[in-house]
Amino acid sequence: MSDATAQATAQATAQAAVTAAVKATAAASGASATERFLTDKTGTSAPGADTERVHILATEMISAVHDIVRRHQVTYEEYNALKSWLISVGRDGEWPLFLDVWVEHVVEEVATAARQGSKGTIEGPYYVPGAPELPSVSTLPMRDKEAGTELLFQGQVTSASGEPLAGALLEMWQADDEGLYAQFAPGIPEWNLRGSVVADDEGRFAVTTIQPAPYQIPTDGSCGRLISAAGWHAWRPAHLHLKVSAPGHTTLTTQLYFKGGTYVEDDVARAVKPELVIDPRPTGDGGCEVTHGFVLDPAS
């Protein structure tokens, strides 16, 4: 076997392994996201969500569907295809995925319209509470020789009035260099690239991690069939997830994207905002660094 043939075979084997991992993740991620939602969020109540509020929202949602049927002259074949698809979304455990990708960004926009501090965006389905607590200067948990470009992410958490928020908590989570998340992909340590960073007395933090990769949302289930049928793409741009909190202040849930990154201008989840795009600079040792601060609103 020639060197070129051996190299091509090795590349094909590596790609097959990555593809298998992605497929395994897609097959399991819907169930994992549903399980996580049922564990963390079931029982969440909306203050003021009384009978009249439910009546208004449900009636208008159903009326919107009626309007679509009439305007587009939906056939029984299309109607039955929709019923079948809705049933399969539930069976695949993909309601959290569907809602987080195509609906949550509008809910977030409405919920945070009055925010004066840093911009937020969607939480998405891959947040897991209880990540290991880390000091203000730290490295996210990762595997030996974790693949990817090293990134130093640093900054300060302040109040809307500019005061440093001592001991602010930054919960961080992200995909790895293959676009896979710990606890939602097979073979990855439980808390890989997840941590709860406690800022210092000046609200400052400096966290070493790696730049994540863009990734496809799962495509082997019902959401994937919708994407294929509609001719859409399934990609999210590379991003860091954060929940930033401090006593007496409103928690900020956000994501940070990378300038010039693939899909930043065409995110399937429509969660990118200009204020959330960061521009890391090379450090000269093969890594990069970026400084980005967070401003929290006072609790209402």
Sequence and secondary structure as in RCSB ss.txt:
>XXXX:A:sequence
MSDATAQATAQATAQAAVTAAVKATAAASGASATERFLTDKTGTSAPGADTERVHILATEMISAVHDIVRRHQVT
YEEYNALKSWLISVGRDGEWPLFLDVWVEHVVEEVATAARQGSKGTIEGPYYVPGAPELPSVSTLPMRDKEAGTE
LLFQGQVTSASGEPLAGALLEMWQADDEGLYAQFAPGIPEWNLRGSVVADDEGRFAVTTIQPAPYQIPTDGSCGR
LISAAGWHAWRPAHLHLKVSAPGHTTLTTQLYFKGGTYVEDDVARAVKPELVIDPRPTGDGGCEVTHGFVLDPAS
>XXXX:A:secstr
  HHHHHHHHHHHHHHHHHHHHHHHHHHHHHHHHHHHHHHTTT   TT  HHHHHHHHHHHHHHHHHHHHHHT  
HHHHHHHHHHHHHHHHTT HHHHHHHHTHHHHHHHHTTT  SS      TT  S   EE SEEE    TT  S E
EEEEEEEEETTS B TT EEEEEE  TTS  TTTSTTS TTTTEEEEE  TTSEEEEEEE    EE   SSHHHH
HHHHHT   EE  EEEEEEE TTB  EEEEEEETT TTTTS TT    GGGEE  EE SSS EEEE  EEE B  
